[in-house]
Amino acid sequence: MANVYVRFQRLLPREPLQIGTVAALNADGTSTVTLPSGGSVRVRGQSVVVGSKAFIRNGEVIGEAPNLTAYTMEV
């Protein structure tokens, strides 16, 4: 029988889900996204229009995120 904790870990995503605002759509099929921390990243995909929020995982645009107020909290 497999370890229950190991089985539980397999259910969790390995890469974190991030949210950012799309700043630009680039000619090579990538997007420039501004993160809430102020930094920007270049990710694959152009499925979200400029000015909208996007879900990002593993360097790729997953889809459009709702335009809600985001809070950052350290624990």
KEPATI-93885 format. One record per residue: x, y, z of N, C-alpha, C, O in turn; residue number from 1; residue in one letter. Coordinates in pm, whole numbers. Example, Ala and Ser with C-alpha at 12.3 -4.5 7.8 and 13.67 -1.06 7.14 Angstrom:
BEGIN
  neast nnorth    nup caeast canorth   caup  ceast cnorth    cup  oeast onorth    oup pos code
   1319   -569    780   1230    -450    780   1320   -330    780   1424   -332    846   1    A
   1285   -225    708   1367    -106    714   1290      3    787   1341    114    804   2    S
END
This chain:
BEGIN
  neast nnorth    nup caeast canorth   caup  ceast cnorth    cup  oeast onorth    oup pos code
     85   -119      0      0       0      0     89    124      0    185    132     77   1    M
     57    221    -85    136     343    -97    113    433     25      9    428     91   2    A
    212    515     52    205     611    161     92    710    132     84    764     21   3    N
      6    735    229   -110     823    210    -63    966    183   -123   1036    101   4    V
     42   1010    250     93    1145    230    145   1163     87    121   1267     26   5    Y
    214   1066     33    265    1073   -104    149   1077   -202    153   1151   -300   6    V
     47   1000   -178    -72    1002   -264   -140   1138   -260   -187   1188   -362   7    R
   -145   1199   -141   -204    1332   -126   -123   1436   -204   -181   1522   -270   8    F
     10   1430   -197     95    1524   -267     75   1518   -418     86   1620   -486   9    Q
     46   1403   -470     22    1389   -615   -102   1464   -661   -113   1497   -779  10    R
   -194   1493   -570   -315    1568   -604   -288   1717   -620   -361   1786   -692  11    L
   -184   1767   -555   -154    1909   -557    -74   1947   -682     10   1869   -726  12    L
   -100   2065   -739    -23    2107   -855    122   2137   -816    148   2189   -708  13    P
    214   2104   -904    356    2126   -875    396   2272   -898    479   2325   -824  14    R
    341   2335   -997    373    2474  -1028    264   2565   -971    145   2532   -980  15    E
    302   2680   -911    201    2770   -855    121   2840   -964    169   2860  -1076  16    P
     -1   2875   -931    -87    2951  -1021    -69   3098   -987    -90   3138   -872  17    L
    -31   3179  -1085    -10    3321  -1064   -114   3400  -1142   -174   3349  -1237  18    Q
   -134   3524  -1100   -225    3615  -1169   -148   3741  -1203    -71   3791  -1120  19    I
   -168   3793  -1322   -104    3917  -1363   -186   3987  -1468   -280   3931  -1523  20    G
   -149   4112  -1496   -217    4192  -1598   -137   4189  -1726    -16   4215  -1725  21    T
   -203   4157  -1836   -135    4149  -1966   -100   4291  -2010   -187   4376  -2025  22    V
     30   4315  -2030     78    4447  -2071     98   4456  -2222     80   4563  -2280  23    A
    136   4345  -2286    161    4348  -2430    149   4209  -2489    177   4109  -2423  24    A
    106   4204  -2616    107    4081  -2694    224   4092  -2791    228   4185  -2872  25    L
    317   4001  -2785    439    4007  -2865    422   3933  -2997    337   3844  -3009  26    N
    502   3968  -3096    492    3912  -3230    526   3764  -3236    484   3695  -3329  27    A
    601   3713  -3138    642    3573  -3140    544   3478  -3071    579   3363  -3045  28    D
    423   3525  -3040    322    3438  -2978    327   3438  -2826    259   3358  -2762  29    G
    407   3528  -2768    415    3537  -2622    343   3663  -2574    307   3750  -2654  30    T
    325   3671  -2444    265    3789  -2382    357   3839  -2272    424   3761  -2205  31    S
    359   3970  -2253    430    4029  -2140    325   4058  -2034    227   4128  -2060  32    T
    347   4005  -1914    250    4015  -1806    314   4083  -1686    425   4048  -1646  33    V
    243   4181  -1629    290    4250  -1510    228   4183  -1388    106   4168  -1380  34    T
    312   4141  -1294    267    4074  -1173    231   4176  -1065    276   4290  -1073  35    L
    151   4138   -966    114    4231   -858    235   4286   -782    228   4394   -723  36    P
    345   4213   -782    465    4259   -712    536   4372   -787    627   4434   -732  37    S
    495   4399   -912    556    4503   -992    649   4451  -1099    683   4524  -1192  38    G
    692   4327  -1089    778    4267  -1190    699   4227  -1312    576   4221  -1309  39    G
    770   4199  -1419    702    4153  -1540    770   4027  -1590    890   4006  -1572  40    S
    690   3942  -1655    739    3816  -1710    687   3801  -1852    583   3856  -1888  41    V
    761   3727  -1931    719    3696  -2067    676   3550  -2068    755   3462  -2033  42    R
    552   3524  -2109    496    3389  -2104    441   3350  -2240    412   3435  -2324  43    V
    425   3219  -2261    370    3167  -2386    218   3188  -2388    151   3177  -2285  44    R
    166   3219  -2505     21    3231  -2523    -25   3374  -2535     34   3466  -2479  45    G
   -134   3391  -2610   -193    3523  -2631   -345   3519  -2624   -413   3592  -2696  46    Q
   -399   3435  -2539   -545    3417  -2533   -616   3524  -2451   -739   3525  -2445  47    S
   -541   3615  -2387   -601    3721  -2305   -560   3855  -2364   -443   3876  -2398  48    V
   -655   3947  -2375   -628    4078  -2437   -550   4168  -2342   -550   4148  -2220  49    V
   -484   4268  -2399   -406    4365  -2322   -497   4439  -2225   -606   4483  -2262  50    V
   -452   4454  -2100   -528    4524  -1997   -611   4431  -1910   -661   4474  -1805  51    G
   -629   4307  -1951   -706    4210  -1873   -612   4127  -1786   -492   4120  -1810  52    S
   -670   4066  -1684   -591    3980  -1596   -588   3838  -1650   -684   3792  -1713  53    K
   -478   3768  -1624   -460    3633  -1677   -408   3540  -1569   -332   3581  -1481  54    A
   -449   3414  -1576   -391    3309  -1493   -267   3258  -1565   -270   3235  -1686  55    F
   -158   3241  -1491    -32    3194  -1548     18   3075  -1467     20   3080  -1344  56    I
     56   2970  -1536    116    2854  -1469    225   2797  -1559    204   2774  -1678  57    R
    341   2776  -1499    453    2713  -1569    492   2787  -1698    522   2725  -1799  58    N
    490   2922  -1691    534    3001  -1805    435   3009  -1920    475   3038  -2033  59    G
    308   2982  -1894    208    2981  -2000     78   3044  -1951     39   3025  -1836  60    E
     13   3119  -2039   -118    3177  -2006   -220   3064  -2006   -237   2995  -2107  61    V
   -287   3045  -1894   -388    2940  -1882   -525   2990  -1927   -602   2917  -1989  62    I
   -556   3116  -1895   -684    3173  -1933   -705   3306  -1865   -618   3353  -1792  63    G
   -820   3367  -1890   -851    3498  -1833   -893   3483  -1687   -968   3392  -1651  64    E
   -844   3574  -1604   -878    3576  -1461   -981   3686  -1437   -985   3784  -1511  65    A
  -1065   3670  -1336  -1162    3776  -1307  -1091   3902  -1259   -985   3893  -1196  66    P
  -1148   4016  -1287  -1087    4144  -1250  -1129   4181  -1107  -1216   4266  -1087  67    N
  -1067   4117  -1011  -1095    4142   -870   -975   4206   -804   -865   4202   -858  68    L
   -995   4265   -688   -886    4323   -612   -802   4210   -554   -855   4118   -492  69    T
   -670   4218   -573   -580    4114   -523   -509   4164   -398   -470   4281   -390  70    A
   -493   4077   -300   -422    4107   -178   -306   4008   -164   -319   3890   -194  71    Y
   -193   4061   -119    -77    3975    -93    -55   3972     57    -49   4077    122  72    T
    -42   3851    112    -25    3837    256     85   3737    283     87   3628    226  73    M
    177   3773    370    284    3682    406    247   3613    537    193   3676    628  74    E
    276   3486    545    245    3408    664    375   3364    728    374   3297    831  75    V
END
